[in-house]
């Protein structure tokens, strides 16, 4: 049976991780853990994108070798995956000449029939690392980066994306390549209906000194997006051997809304040209603001997820991102809301409930009562159904509803008074069910709850804060 193949986008190494990167990693991790819980084999990929003019300029600005900057920033992303307890199986770097470059060269050769060289004059957004049409500008600026694009005239290789317009549209409409949510699907279809243009797939080496050379033409470097998108194949040995066929196509690509066009238009075009299957699902999340304002260095409000983890732990950050943020719409990070949910849901919710039940455990082998089993079963069915729809916040909310139910059950039965063995058995069963469903969201917390039950020893799950 084919393994499920889950990917995040690969993070760009011109800046260290921010909290939006943590959101995407955690969302993908939840799905990977959920599938494994269903006894599915999973290969989960993340990594870093390390080529392009932005990285070259950033290295110059910081007076560093480009390779040193990439190593430094990629290291921070690898550290984030470890500290966030992300269960990825591999971490790809696009500067890896042994693992990644053979796949890029193979892809270029596979789509060569749809590449042609031509002189081109257009508006180039350094932030997007792409040419941008004048009609897409807002007040003469790129709407994503709020900067005027540069006027460029150069000779580039172009990819015949327009040739695959109808096939991409059909795949999206028939959902052989599903785009989640529906609003993003509609957005991509509207874009196709306006008419897809061929895409510049190289830059002159004299203008971009940091990238992968075009095969047989070292005066040009491969367009950074053609390079970056290929990571989903190079990471599984495309260009090296045939092992990639065991995993491809990807089951889910997790990406942000700012790169949806690259993944839902250019990437499918490349795959169709290369004779490869399209990814099954492209899941698109929104942006994160901070206290209702866009994150930016100038405002000084960029949230470093590693600092949050160092102060409150990975589970607290995972919980906030999964419970408070809509999976597919823009969300907001607020320190006030974060601390409020930490105290109410983790310290006084899961933590306090676990302590109350563990304190009651004695030798007890009774089966839980039918109505208690039914309550847990109903919760689990809703939890699972919502997970299948990528509704992480609603699914986690079902688990928290069971936490509230169990708290009320304790208050109602008052088992500390008579040590009723049946009630205690019911409580242990409910806590085990809570821990099991929590395992995809808060894996460390889940494991610690089960250890407390088995050892009958209380420990503090979440430290109190002022």
PLY file of the C-alpha trace (Angstrom):
ply
format ascii 1.0
element vertex 466
property float x
property float y
property float z
element edge 465
property int vertex1
property int vertex2
end_header
0.00 0.00 0.00
1.31 3.48 -0.91
2.47 5.62 1.99
0.68 8.91 2.54
2.95 11.76 1.50
2.55 15.05 3.40
4.57 18.22 2.74
4.86 21.76 3.97
6.15 24.48 1.69
9.88 25.04 2.10
10.78 28.14 4.10
12.83 30.87 2.45
16.18 31.46 4.12
16.35 35.24 3.85
14.92 35.58 7.36
14.54 33.45 10.51
11.28 31.64 11.36
8.22 33.60 12.41
5.01 32.33 13.93
3.36 31.79 10.53
5.95 29.12 9.78
5.04 27.41 13.06
1.35 27.40 12.06
2.02 25.55 8.80
4.37 23.04 10.43
1.86 22.24 13.17
-1.07 21.88 10.76
0.86 19.41 8.62
2.11 17.58 11.70
-1.43 17.08 13.01
-2.49 15.44 9.75
0.62 13.24 9.67
0.00 12.09 13.26
-3.69 11.53 12.58
-2.96 9.34 9.57
-0.42 7.34 11.54
-3.02 6.85 14.27
-5.22 5.32 11.56
-2.36 2.85 10.92
-1.36 4.51 7.66
2.30 4.77 6.77
3.30 8.40 6.32
6.27 10.22 4.81
6.31 13.81 6.05
8.60 16.39 4.42
9.61 19.92 5.28
12.71 21.97 4.49
14.23 25.23 3.30
14.36 27.10 -0.02
17.86 28.58 -0.35
18.26 30.10 -3.82
17.27 33.42 -5.35
18.11 37.08 -5.45
16.55 37.93 -2.06
18.92 35.57 -0.26
21.90 36.89 -2.23
21.00 40.50 -1.36
20.41 39.59 2.31
23.86 37.99 2.52
25.44 41.11 0.99
23.55 43.31 3.45
24.82 41.26 6.39
28.30 40.93 4.87
28.16 37.14 4.96
28.88 34.39 2.47
25.57 33.29 0.93
26.21 29.67 1.88
26.88 30.71 5.49
23.62 32.67 5.67
21.69 29.70 4.27
23.31 27.34 6.76
22.51 29.67 9.65
18.86 30.27 8.75
18.18 26.68 7.70
19.58 25.60 11.07
17.00 27.78 12.83
14.18 26.16 10.87
15.52 22.71 11.70
15.68 23.75 15.35
12.06 24.91 15.16
10.87 21.56 13.81
12.59 19.78 16.70
11.40 22.14 19.43
7.82 22.13 18.09
7.89 18.31 18.18
7.21 18.08 14.43
7.20 14.44 13.29
8.79 15.05 9.86
10.66 12.15 8.26
12.96 14.32 6.15
14.26 17.89 5.84
15.22 18.99 2.32
17.58 21.87 1.50
17.70 23.21 -2.04
21.45 23.83 -1.75
21.95 20.09 -1.31
23.73 19.24 -4.56
23.60 15.48 -3.94
19.92 15.19 -3.01
18.11 18.14 -4.60
20.01 19.22 -7.70
19.68 15.91 -9.61
15.88 16.24 -9.31
15.97 19.81 -10.63
18.09 18.80 -13.62
15.79 15.83 -14.28
12.73 18.09 -14.14
14.31 20.60 -16.52
15.08 17.83 -19.00
11.56 16.40 -18.62
9.88 19.72 -19.46
12.47 20.86 -22.03
10.01 20.37 -24.89
7.92 23.17 -23.34
10.80 25.61 -22.81
11.86 28.31 -25.25
14.28 31.23 -25.14
13.04 34.75 -25.78
13.77 38.39 -24.97
11.37 39.80 -22.42
10.66 43.16 -20.90
8.50 43.33 -17.80
8.01 44.32 -14.19
9.93 42.15 -11.73
9.03 41.99 -8.02
12.08 40.97 -5.99
9.82 40.04 -3.05
7.80 37.60 -5.17
10.87 36.63 -7.22
8.57 36.75 -10.22
7.48 38.98 -13.06
4.21 40.71 -12.27
1.60 42.14 -14.63
0.73 45.81 -14.48
-2.97 44.98 -14.00
-2.10 43.15 -10.76
-0.40 46.17 -9.19
-2.12 48.29 -6.55
-1.19 51.96 -6.81
1.78 50.87 -8.89
3.02 48.47 -6.21
3.04 44.72 -5.66
0.00 44.05 -3.41
1.92 41.48 -1.35
5.11 43.44 -0.74
3.91 47.05 -1.12
6.88 47.90 -3.31
7.19 49.10 -6.88
8.52 46.33 -9.14
11.69 46.82 -11.15
11.61 47.23 -14.92
13.66 44.42 -16.43
14.65 43.60 -19.97
16.45 40.30 -20.41
16.66 37.04 -22.32
15.04 34.15 -20.42
13.82 30.63 -20.95
10.02 30.54 -20.79
7.79 27.64 -19.80
4.61 27.05 -21.85
2.20 27.18 -18.90
-0.59 28.37 -21.20
-0.44 25.00 -22.98
-1.71 23.24 -19.84
-4.41 25.71 -18.85
-7.39 23.50 -19.71
-5.89 20.40 -18.07
-5.15 22.25 -14.86
-8.65 23.72 -14.83
-10.22 20.30 -15.37
-8.15 18.74 -12.57
-9.27 21.48 -10.15
-12.93 21.37 -11.17
-13.11 17.58 -10.99
-11.02 17.64 -7.81
-8.47 15.13 -9.00
-6.32 17.93 -7.58
-8.39 19.31 -4.72
-7.84 22.83 -3.44
-8.91 23.56 0.14
-10.70 25.81 1.03
-13.35 26.45 -1.62
-12.53 30.19 -1.66
-8.96 29.44 -2.80
-10.24 27.00 -5.40
-12.53 29.70 -6.80
-9.67 32.21 -6.78
-7.42 29.90 -8.80
-10.19 29.07 -11.29
-10.89 32.78 -11.79
-7.20 33.30 -12.46
-7.21 30.51 -15.08
-10.32 31.98 -16.72
-8.45 35.27 -17.21
-5.92 33.34 -19.31
-2.66 31.81 -18.16
0.54 33.32 -19.53
3.79 31.50 -20.18
6.23 31.88 -17.29
9.85 33.01 -17.23
11.81 29.98 -16.00
15.36 31.38 -15.87
17.31 34.53 -15.05
20.62 35.70 -16.52
23.52 34.72 -14.27
24.83 38.27 -14.53
21.72 39.44 -12.64
21.21 36.55 -10.22
24.44 35.01 -8.96
22.94 32.47 -6.56
21.07 29.48 -7.96
21.19 26.30 -10.03
22.59 26.60 -13.57
20.43 25.77 -16.56
21.63 22.49 -18.14
23.74 23.19 -21.26
23.50 26.96 -20.73
25.43 28.21 -17.73
24.76 31.83 -18.68
21.32 31.30 -17.12
20.19 30.15 -13.68
16.98 28.17 -13.19
14.07 30.26 -11.91
14.01 29.87 -8.13
10.40 28.69 -8.11
11.08 25.98 -10.72
13.94 24.93 -8.47
11.98 25.17 -5.19
8.81 23.39 -6.32
10.83 20.41 -7.46
11.82 19.74 -3.82
8.66 17.68 -3.39
10.12 15.20 -5.87
13.86 15.54 -5.27
13.36 14.77 -1.57
12.00 11.34 -2.54
14.83 10.57 -4.98
13.45 11.94 -8.27
16.46 12.29 -10.54
18.39 9.68 -8.57
16.37 6.46 -8.89
12.79 5.23 -9.23
12.01 5.13 -5.50
10.02 8.37 -5.80
7.24 6.35 -7.46
6.54 4.69 -4.10
5.41 8.03 -2.65
4.32 10.24 -5.54
1.82 11.85 -5.92
1.76 13.89 -2.73
-1.41 13.46 -0.70
-1.36 16.98 0.76
0.76 20.07 0.13
0.37 22.53 3.04
1.04 26.09 1.86
0.26 29.74 2.60
-2.15 31.78 0.51
0.62 34.02 -0.86
2.14 31.11 -2.81
-1.07 29.40 -3.92
-0.68 30.42 -7.58
2.78 28.88 -7.78
1.51 25.59 -6.33
-1.88 25.43 -8.04
-0.81 26.68 -11.49
2.92 26.51 -12.19
3.58 23.27 -10.28
0.73 21.33 -11.97
1.92 22.68 -15.34
5.42 21.36 -14.68
4.09 17.98 -13.59
1.83 17.63 -16.61
4.70 18.54 -18.91
6.93 15.96 -17.18
4.24 13.26 -17.43
3.78 13.00 -13.67
0.62 12.80 -11.57
-0.73 15.91 -9.85
-0.82 16.26 -6.04
-4.11 15.05 -4.57
-4.76 18.04 -2.30
-3.38 21.55 -1.89
-4.33 22.92 1.53
-4.06 26.71 1.80
-3.90 28.49 5.15
-4.18 32.22 5.77
-1.85 34.81 7.29
-1.25 35.60 10.94
-1.46 39.13 12.29
-0.27 40.25 15.72
-2.86 42.13 17.79
-4.71 42.83 14.56
-1.71 44.31 12.74
0.42 42.84 9.97
3.71 41.40 11.19
6.65 43.54 10.11
10.16 44.35 11.27
9.39 48.07 11.07
6.58 47.66 13.61
8.76 45.43 15.76
5.94 42.93 16.19
7.35 39.80 14.50
6.74 36.85 16.85
9.64 34.41 17.12
8.11 30.96 17.76
11.33 29.75 19.37
11.00 32.46 22.04
7.39 31.44 22.72
8.48 27.82 23.09
11.34 28.74 25.42
8.94 30.67 27.68
5.79 28.53 27.61
6.68 25.24 25.93
5.90 23.78 22.52
2.55 22.34 23.61
1.23 25.77 24.58
2.12 27.23 21.18
0.72 24.19 19.36
-2.51 24.50 21.34
-3.00 28.18 20.54
-2.30 27.78 16.83
-4.63 24.79 16.52
-7.49 25.97 18.72
-7.56 29.73 18.19
-6.56 30.09 14.52
-8.91 29.18 11.68
-7.25 26.48 9.56
-7.95 28.29 6.29
-8.59 31.97 7.09
-6.41 34.75 8.46
-5.90 34.61 12.21
-4.44 36.75 14.95
-1.82 36.14 17.62
-2.35 38.13 20.80
-0.20 37.71 23.89
-3.24 38.51 26.02
-5.36 35.85 24.33
-2.46 33.38 24.36
-2.00 33.71 28.13
-5.75 33.59 28.70
-6.14 30.31 26.78
-2.99 28.88 28.36
-4.40 29.44 31.84
-8.04 28.52 31.14
-7.64 25.56 28.80
-4.26 24.07 29.66
-3.53 24.86 33.33
-7.11 24.89 34.66
-8.52 22.62 31.96
-6.43 19.65 30.86
-3.85 20.01 33.62
-6.29 20.34 36.50
-8.56 17.53 35.23
-5.62 15.14 34.96
-4.52 15.96 38.51
-8.04 15.44 39.89
-8.42 12.01 38.30
-4.91 10.71 38.96
-5.38 11.53 42.67
-8.37 9.14 42.74
-6.79 6.14 41.04
-6.68 2.92 43.04
-6.62 -0.75 42.06
-9.56 -0.80 39.74
-10.47 -3.07 36.86
-14.13 -2.28 36.23
-15.39 -1.61 32.72
-16.70 1.91 32.07
-20.46 2.32 32.01
-22.32 2.26 28.71
-23.38 5.91 28.81
-19.79 7.00 29.46
-18.51 4.90 26.57
-21.25 6.38 24.38
-20.23 9.93 25.27
-16.61 9.22 24.37
-17.59 7.43 21.17
-19.76 10.36 20.04
-16.87 12.76 20.69
-14.40 10.55 18.84
-16.66 10.30 15.78
-17.00 14.09 15.60
-13.26 14.52 16.25
-12.42 12.16 13.38
-14.96 13.60 10.96
-13.67 17.14 11.52
-10.07 15.99 11.13
-10.92 14.48 7.74
-12.14 17.94 6.70
-8.95 19.67 7.98
-11.02 21.51 10.63
-8.34 21.31 13.29
-9.79 23.93 15.63
-13.26 22.36 15.63
-11.80 18.88 16.08
-9.68 20.00 19.04
-12.74 21.76 20.46
-14.53 18.39 20.57
-11.76 17.06 22.81
-12.02 20.12 25.05
-15.79 19.57 25.25
-15.05 16.09 26.61
-12.68 17.68 29.14
-15.56 19.93 30.28
-17.97 16.97 30.40
-15.53 15.01 32.55
-15.05 17.95 34.92
-18.81 18.24 35.35
-19.08 14.48 35.90
-16.53 14.70 38.74
-18.40 17.61 40.34
-21.67 15.70 40.06
-20.45 12.33 41.39
-17.98 13.67 44.04
-15.84 10.50 43.94
-13.41 11.86 46.53
-16.12 11.29 49.16
-16.87 7.59 48.74
-14.14 6.40 46.31
-16.86 4.81 44.17
-14.90 2.31 42.01
-17.32 2.52 39.10
-17.12 6.31 38.92
-13.32 6.19 39.14
-13.24 3.59 36.35
-15.42 5.88 34.24
-13.07 8.81 34.88
-9.95 6.85 34.00
-11.58 5.72 30.76
-12.58 9.30 29.87
-9.10 10.64 30.62
-7.51 7.93 28.46
-9.87 8.83 25.62
-9.00 12.52 25.99
-5.28 11.72 25.97
-5.62 9.50 22.91
-7.43 12.15 20.85
-5.08 14.86 22.12
-2.09 12.88 20.83
-2.35 14.36 17.32
-2.50 17.92 18.66
-0.42 17.80 21.86
1.68 14.63 21.63
3.86 15.33 24.66
0.87 16.18 26.86
-0.93 13.04 25.74
2.05 10.85 26.61
2.49 12.48 30.01
-1.20 12.01 30.89
-1.04 8.31 30.06
2.18 7.93 32.06
0.51 9.51 35.09
-2.40 7.11 34.80
-0.11 4.09 34.52
2.21 5.15 37.36
-0.57 6.71 39.49
1.73 9.64 40.13
0.71 13.26 39.70
2.94 15.76 37.93
2.35 19.31 36.77
1.49 19.32 33.06
1.50 23.10 32.64
3.23 25.54 34.94
1.17 28.40 36.25
1.85 31.91 34.98
1.10 35.33 36.46
0 1
1 2
2 3
3 4
4 5
5 6
6 7
7 8
8 9
9 10
10 11
11 12
12 13
13 14
14 15
15 16
16 17
17 18
18 19
19 20
20 21
21 22
22 23
23 24
24 25
25 26
26 27
27 28
28 29
29 30
30 31
31 32
32 33
33 34
34 35
35 36
36 37
37 38
38 39
39 40
40 41
41 42
42 43
43 44
44 45
45 46
46 47
47 48
48 49
49 50
50 51
51 52
52 53
53 54
54 55
55 56
56 57
57 58
58 59
59 60
60 61
61 62
62 63
63 64
64 65
65 66
66 67
67 68
68 69
69 70
70 71
71 72
72 73
73 74
74 75
75 76
76 77
77 78
78 79
79 80
80 81
81 82
82 83
83 84
84 85
85 86
86 87
87 88
88 89
89 90
90 91
91 92
92 93
93 94
94 95
95 96
96 97
97 98
98 99
99 100
100 101
101 102
102 103
103 104
104 105
105 106
106 107
107 108
108 109
109 110
110 111
111 112
112 113
113 114
114 115
115 116
116 117
117 118
118 119
119 120
120 121
121 122
122 123
123 124
124 125
125 126
126 127
127 128
128 129
129 130
130 131
131 132
132 133
133 134
134 135
135 136
136 137
137 138
138 139
139 140
140 141
141 142
142 143
143 144
144 145
145 146
146 147
147 148
148 149
149 150
150 151
151 152
152 153
153 154
154 155
155 156
156 157
157 158
158 159
159 160
160 161
161 162
162 163
163 164
164 165
165 166
166 167
167 168
168 169
169 170
170 171
171 172
172 173
173 174
174 175
175 176
176 177
177 178
178 179
179 180
180 181
181 182
182 183
183 184
184 185
185 186
186 187
187 188
188 189
189 190
190 191
191 192
192 193
193 194
194 195
195 196
196 197
197 198
198 199
199 200
200 201
201 202
202 203
203 204
204 205
205 206
206 207
207 208
208 209
209 210
210 211
211 212
212 213
213 214
214 215
215 216
216 217
217 218
218 219
219 220
220 221
221 222
222 223
223 224
224 225
225 226
226 227
227 228
228 229
229 230
230 231
231 232
232 233
233 234
234 235
235 236
236 237
237 238
238 239
239 240
240 241
241 242
242 243
243 244
244 245
245 246
246 247
247 248
248 249
249 250
250 251
251 252
252 253
253 254
254 255
255 256
256 257
257 258
258 259
259 260
260 261
261 262
262 263
263 264
264 265
265 266
266 267
267 268
268 269
269 270
270 271
271 272
272 273
273 274
274 275
275 276
276 277
277 278
278 279
279 280
280 281
281 282
282 283
283 284
284 285
285 286
286 287
287 288
288 289
289 290
290 291
291 292
292 293
293 294
294 295
295 296
296 297
297 298
298 299
299 300
300 301
301 302
302 303
303 304
304 305
305 306
306 307
307 308
308 309
309 310
310 311
311 312
312 313
313 314
314 315
315 316
316 317
317 318
318 319
319 320
320 321
321 322
322 323
323 324
324 325
325 326
326 327
327 328
328 329
329 330
330 331
331 332
332 333
333 334
334 335
335 336
336 337
337 338
338 339
339 340
340 341
341 342
342 343
343 344
344 345
345 346
346 347
347 348
348 349
349 350
350 351
351 352
352 353
353 354
354 355
355 356
356 357
357 358
358 359
359 360
360 361
361 362
362 363
363 364
364 365
365 366
366 367
367 368
368 369
369 370
370 371
371 372
372 373
373 374
374 375
375 376
376 377
377 378
378 379
379 380
380 381
381 382
382 383
383 384
384 385
385 386
386 387
387 388
388 389
389 390
390 391
391 392
392 393
393 394
394 395
395 396
396 397
397 398
398 399
399 400
400 401
401 402
402 403
403 404
404 405
405 406
406 407
407 408
408 409
409 410
410 411
411 412
412 413
413 414
414 415
415 416
416 417
417 418
418 419
419 420
420 421
421 422
422 423
423 424
424 425
425 426
426 427
427 428
428 429
429 430
430 431
431 432
432 433
433 434
434 435
435 436
436 437
437 438
438 439
439 440
440 441
441 442
442 443
443 444
444 445
445 446
446 447
447 448
448 449
449 450
450 451
451 452
452 453
453 454
454 455
455 456
456 457
457 458
458 459
459 460
460 461
461 462
462 463
463 464
464 465
